[in-house]
Amino acid sequence: MKIAMVGSGYVGLVSGACFADFGHDVVCIDKDTTKIERLRQGKMPIYEPGLDALVEGNVKAGRLSFTSDLGEGIKGAQAIFIAVGTPSRRGDGHADLSFVHAVAREVGKCLTNDAVVVTKSTVPVGTGDEVERIIAAGGTPYRFAVVSNPEFLREGAAIGDFKRPDRIVIGAEDDFAREVMREVYRPLFLNESPILFTSRRSSELIKYAANAFLATKITFINEMADLCEKVGADVQDVARGIGMDKRIGGKFLHAGPGYGGSCFPKDTLALLKTAEDFESPVRIVEAVVKANESRKRAMGRKVLDALGGADAARGKKVAMLGLTFKPNTDDMRDSPAIAIAQTLADAGVSIAAYDPEGMEQARPLMPQVTMCDSPYAAIEGADATVIVTEWDAFRALDLARVKCLARAPVLVDLRNIYKPEFVRAAGFEFVSVGRV
Ligand code: UGA
């Protein structure tokens, strides 16, 4: 089956490469000619474990190719995926649909056969109707249907998430669309991955509801962590204790510095806008957005406290380990590290940092930070060492070496990757999240 993937960013590239790996014939399309040229040379535009090998293997096998020519790329495709960005629109937080609409216009003009147009980009409820109107306005003589098929890929684990999904959600309005989508996902269906067929609008909302729920779960445990610190409880025990209840589930209950990334912050905001437009408030999500936003700077203040308070902190040095919003990605979008660094810099603290993949993206966002080429280089002369992102490389730091290099043995673990007793036994002052 021939599949066209319009948009070769994170979602498009991972999905396209995985579909090719399942044996489909896939063309990834992007208007960014430099990106396409680099992809043809095997250079990935993003860091995602396993992606380069997956792309290379499928290009070699002749199942995956790249083009900047949309008309050429969609020729003969039975399924045309739209996987372009839907950033927060400047000013109002609505999802910016201009890229999605532009693709729909072009697809409408270029169709050469009957096809299903599948929106994979995260789009507000009703976007499928608009995409359908736009394509129809192009006057195509071919039969087409517009389907919603949201992605549930986590950065850093995207290939595994694609190949072994908890579920596949398909929002389709007619049998032709459902037939084609069944064929697209047949390899996964054979794997017994559940496929949920819904209406297009339900499918569009499922994506936002899922991300908002996960963001709520994280924010809930983060607030419990704050309470744990006040009452002398341990948030990890609380998370375990509630997570064992199958109705709650143990995942996404790691307390930390607040969620970041390209999805939760943007999608929660967009859901609020939809709720506002339809006069159906989602007050829980409103509270989540506010709590998460203020949490990031609060984490900066936590570090200042570990330095003896804002006054004592002035002129001191902090080592930040990890900058990306989570490990195994180079993505800095909405990373808590940005607000933490800003809070520290505002208080006159100097910052040295190390991140295994994110420093290039971090540099323009954090001009106050000196980037170092190893964790130990960042720790040299530091009055406090702060773990901001739980990269594996920080899980077994040589604490004796840290103590030697740092000016003071103070460790702030914002991801709870160290056991307090262990770090304290090594002679450190230790601060973590939701544990005393
Ligand atoms: C998220 C969802 O998990 C995916 O299912 C979804 O497809 C994707 O958004 C999307 O909409 O495209 P992602 O943003 O890559 O994926 O990363 P997550 O692993 O979900 O982490 C998001 C943020 O929550 C990170 O900042 C992470 O550190 C934080 N988090 C996660 C916690 O603080 N605690 C947890 O228990 C889990």
Boltz pocket constraint, residues with backbone or C-beta under 6 A from the ligand:
constraints:
  - pocket:
      binder: B
      contacts: [[A, 122], [A, 151], [A, 152], [A, 153], [A, 154], [A, 155], [A, 156], [A, 211], [A, 214], [A, 218], [A, 251], [A, 252], [A, 253], [A, 254], [A, 255], [A, 256], [A, 257], [A, 258], [A, 259], [A, 260], [A, 261], [A, 262], [A, 263], [A, 264], [A, 267], [A, 325], [A, 326]]
      max_distance: 6.0
